[in-house]
Amino acid sequence: MPSRTRKPKRSARSGPARPVQKSRGAKYVYRFDEIRLAERAAGSWDGVRALLGGKGANLAEMTKLKVPVPPGFVVTTAACNAFLAAKSRFPKGLWEEVLE
């Protein structure tokens, strides 16, 4: 039986992706010990989970509770979305935040 090739589904979005703008004062990178900054930026625990992702938020929370966690950082979901929107290019300022 001959195999059929399927056409890829078209994206619901049309046109080129718009660059994602980082709001003034927003961060792309949070250290695990900066969860209070993330809470202020996100407004709620659900917001922190949306900002840092579930694993990042939980590691930051464990750090806050003094559970032994190796030092680390989280790249935000906003940075990930900006990276994808810019066709796999780091958003402006991301690399500098990682190196801080």
N, C-alpha and C positions, 0 to 999 in steps of 0.2 A: 504494500500500500504506500503510495507516495506521501511524503511528509509535507505538511503545509507550513508556510512561514507566516507568522502573524506580524501585522504592522504594529509598531509601538503605539500605545494610547497617547493622544495629544494631551498636553497639559491644559488645565482649566484656565491658566493664565496665558494671555497673549502678549506679545511684544517683549522687548528686552527687560531683564531684571533691573529694577532701580536700586542704586546703592543704598544701603541701610545707614542712616545717620545716627551717630551716638549722641545722645543728649548731653548737654554741657554738664560736666561734673560726674557723668556716669563712668563706671569702671568696666573694663572687660575682664579683669583678673582680680580675684579675691584670694588672699591667703586663708588657710583654715582658721587662723586665729582672728580673722576680720568678720566673723559672722554678724556682729552687731552692726557693722556698716552695711552689710547685705540686708539685714532686717530693716534698717532705716530706708534703704533704697527701694526695697520691695514692699514694705508696708505690712506684711503678714507672713506667717510660716508658709502658707501656700505660695505666696509670692516669692519667698526665698527658694522654695523647691523649684518654682518655674524659672527663676533666675540662675540658680546654680546647678539644677538637675538634682535628681533624688540622691544619687551617691555623693555628690559634692556637698549638698546640704547636710546629709547625715554625718559625713566626716567632720564638717565644721562644727556641728552640734556636739559630736563626741569630744572634739577638742575643747569646746566651751565647758563641758562637764568634767574635764580633766582626765578623760579616758586616754591611755597612752596611744597616740596616733603619730606616725612619723610626720615631720613638717611637710607641708605641701600647699598646693594652690589649686584653684578651680578656674578654668576659662568659662565665662558665662555663656548661656544659650544665646544671648544677643550677639556675642562675638562669633559664635558658630553660624548663626543666621546671616550675619554680615559677610562672613567668609564664603558661604554658599551663594549669596546674592552677587558677590563680586567675582564669581567664576573661579573659586579656589585661590583667591588672593587675600592675604591678611588685611584686615581693616586697619586704617591709619591709627597708630598709637598702640596697637596690641602688643607687638614685639617689645616695645619699650616697657610696657607694664609687666611683661613676663620677666624681663631682666632686672626690674627694681628689687 
